[in-house]
Amino acid sequence: MHATHEKWFTVFRSRAIELNRHIVLPEGVDDRTIQAGATILKEGYARITILGEPKAMMARAAELGVSLDGAKLRNPLDDSDASTFANAFYSARKHKGMTIEKAEETLRSPLYFGGMMVKMGQADGFVAGALNTTGETVRACLLTIGCAPGIKTVSSAFLMIHPDEKFGEKGAMMFGDCAVMPDPNPEQLADIAIASADSAKAMLGVEPKVALLSFSTAGSAEHEKVNLVRNALTLIKANRPELKIDGEIQFDAAMIPVIGQKKFPGSIVAGSANVLVFPDLNAGNIGYKIAERFGGCSANGPVLLGLAKPGNDLSRGCSADDIVNTVILTALQTA
């Protein structure tokens, strides 16, 4: 990774150590989870619970040459809280046809047990996805942790760190949504922007400056896609009037001061945005990958946005280091 990435992650690691959050890792049957857990414990980035069969996890850790001393190891199949969690899950979902028998069966899954640990206040955050698909992980988070108050949309953002510190906030910026919502309506786009801004404030410790991206800047074009962004901006200003946000705005006007001043004079974020909100998943997914592959950015995430408490998804191709970094970012989301 480049120097700017390392500079930011040095800050992130120190803040995670100070926060001392408790994160649950449901995929204890995976070697990468065990290796990541050992690193997290050794460095003090978080307190952790790993889900699986405790004796098997300890034996595998020994085989891998790492230590899980200090971790809580819990088995959803025989845990003393299994019944309590199942009853709480049933109570929250019975209006959707959930039965107590189905709740008990569902809570045998480490994903759902881990989510209920967060819901019930036994953990501050949740990281999974090394063995489970994004759909499975996000669904477990939705059904257990649930959405934050006032938010109806679960979305995502990448923390992008550019080698050149003149961009964003000393090189760091949030890109949302690049992984979850394919075709947001104005209400959903407003939720994505608000959650991305709040995440930038928590994780980066900065005042968010949000750009609602489009192919139009300040009325330079007319189209239904532009109206989508304008309508989202109206909703955001009504709900969060204190938020520094502008749109619709093109990428160059959002990021380059001289272009921002020319295309959008008087804008509070033009040329200095640190949160970029894409109008749909096509644009977001393509955009972050161009920034990563052509622009030299490190792409960290995605982190899930809009949940009542942090729950994050990993790529099934992730490394142990990726899990460690995601745990650190999850801890920062609680700040």
Buried (B, 14 or more C-beta within 10 A) or exposed (E): EBEBBEBBBEBBBEBBBEBEBBBBBBBBBBBBBBBBBBBBBEEEBBBBBBBBBBEEBBEBBEEBEBBBEEBBBBBBEEBEBBEEBBBBBBEBBEEEEBEBEBBBEBBBBBBBBBBBBBBBEBBBBBBBBBBBEBEBBBBBBBBBBBBBEEBEBBBBBBBBBBBEBEBBBBBBBBBBBBBBBEEBEBEBBBBBBBBBBBBBBBBBEBEBBBBBBBBBBBEBEEEEBBBBBBBBBEBBBEEBEEBBBBBBBBBBBBBBEEBBBBBBEEBEBBBBBBBBBBBBBEBBBEBBBEBBEEBBBBBBBBBBBBBBBBBBBBEEEBBBEBBBBBBBBBBBBBB
